[in-house]
Amino acid sequence: MLEFIHRDRAYRARKLDTFKQMHVLKRVGPALLELRTAIAEAATAGDTSDLIAGFALLMKVLHSMSDDELDFVTKTCMAVVQRQQGSNGSGVWAPIFEPRSSQFMFDDIDLGSMLEITVHVIQDNLGGFFSTSSPVNGPPAESPAPPLNG
């Protein structure tokens, strides 16, 4: 289970089931590949103009998604997140989103929070798919091919 802090509050997120992961990937996969490339290039160059270009690419990608696709991804991610109530880590965990009514349970969750929390859930659920050893990127360079004749 993913646990993280956002704006001084503790959150945790369950894993999406495999089919929901697949449906989220279908909608954000092409965008993630483009963003990964842009971020890697910006990090390599160390140039903030590349970061601005990466942000512009993110906006382009969001614009290319239909409202229904964007809603599906965001609501699917929000539905698995809880926030800890109380102080000193002793409070109960409460869902942050009610999927049937599409309502947040906390008034302080704004657009920035929603996007950041969504990114946490996507990274936790799909991050391995885009690792250097995933089928998308091929096997790691140091991994020898298995012998054909055993």
N, C-alpha and C positions, 0 to 999 in steps of 0.2 A: 504494500500500500504506500502510495506516495504521500509524504508529508512535507509541507513548506510553509514559510511565513510570508505573508503579504500585508503590508501596511500595519505591522505590529500585531497581526492576528494569525493564529495557527489554523491551517487548513490541512485536510487530507482528502485524497481521492482514491476511490476504488478503481481497479482496472476495468476498462470497457470489456464486454464480452467479445469474443473473436469476430462475430458477425458485425457488431457495431464498429469494431476497429477497421474491418474491411470496408464498410460503408463510409466511414470518415476518411480513410485513405483514398478511396475513389474520388472524393470531393477535393481533398487538399494535397494529394500526392504530387501532381504536376507543379503546384505552387511551391511545395516544400523543396523539390529538386531545384527550381529556379532560385529560390531564396538561399538555399545552401550554397550554391555556386556564387551568388552575389556576396554573401557574408564571407566566404572563404577568400574571395578576391580582395575584399575590403581589408580583411585581417592581414593578408599577405602584403598588401601595398601600404598599410598603415596610414591611409589617406582618408580624411573625414569626408571628402567629396564622394568617395566610394560608398561610405555609410549612408550619405544622403541619397545616392543612387539606389542603394538597397532598400531604403524606406520608400522611395518612389516605386520600386518594383513591387513592394508589398502592397502599396495602394493600388497598383495596376492589377495585381492578382486578386485582391478583394473585389475590385470593380468587375473583374471577369466572372466572378462567381454570381450565380443567381441569388436572389433573396432567399429562396427556399433552401439552396445549398448552404448558404451562410448560416441560416437559422438552424438547419439540421445539425451542422457541426457544433455550433455554439451550445445549443440546447442539449445535445447528447453529452457534451463535455460537462456542462453545468450540473446535469442530473446525477453525476457520480461524486460530487464534491460536498464535503461537510466542513463546518467551521466550529471551532471549539468555543464554548461559552464559559464564562467565569474567568478567574485569574489563576496565575501560578500553575497552569497546566492541570488543574483539578476539575475543570468543568466538563459538562456533557457535550457531545458532538451533535450538531443539528444540520440538516440539509440546508444548502443555500438557495435551492431552486425547486419549485414545484412544477414538474413537467406537464401535468394535465392542464394546469391553468396558465402555464408559461409566466409564472410570477417569481421574482426573487423574494426570499424570506427576510432579507436585510436591506434597509433603505440606503446603506452606505456603499453598496456595490454599484459602481458607476461603469461607464463604458471602458475606461482604462483598466479597472479591476477585472471586468468580464473578459477583456482580451488577454490580460496577463494570466488569469486563471486558466483560460482555454489553452493558451500556449503550454502551460505546465502539464495539463492533461494530455495534450497531443504529444509532447516530448516523451512523457512517461509511457504512453501506449504505442507510439510509432517510432520512437527514437532508434530502437534496434533495427528496424527495417531499413534505415538509412545509414547504418554503421558501415565501416569499411569492409566488413566481411559479409554484408547482406547480398542476396541475389541481384539486387539492383546495381551494386557496385562491383560485383565479382568477388572471388576469393582473395584473401590477403596475399600480397606478393611473396611472403615467406612460406606460404603453405605449399608443400610439394604435392603434385598430383599423385593419387594412389596408383600402385602398380596394376596393370591390366590383367596379368596372369597370376595374381595372388602370390 
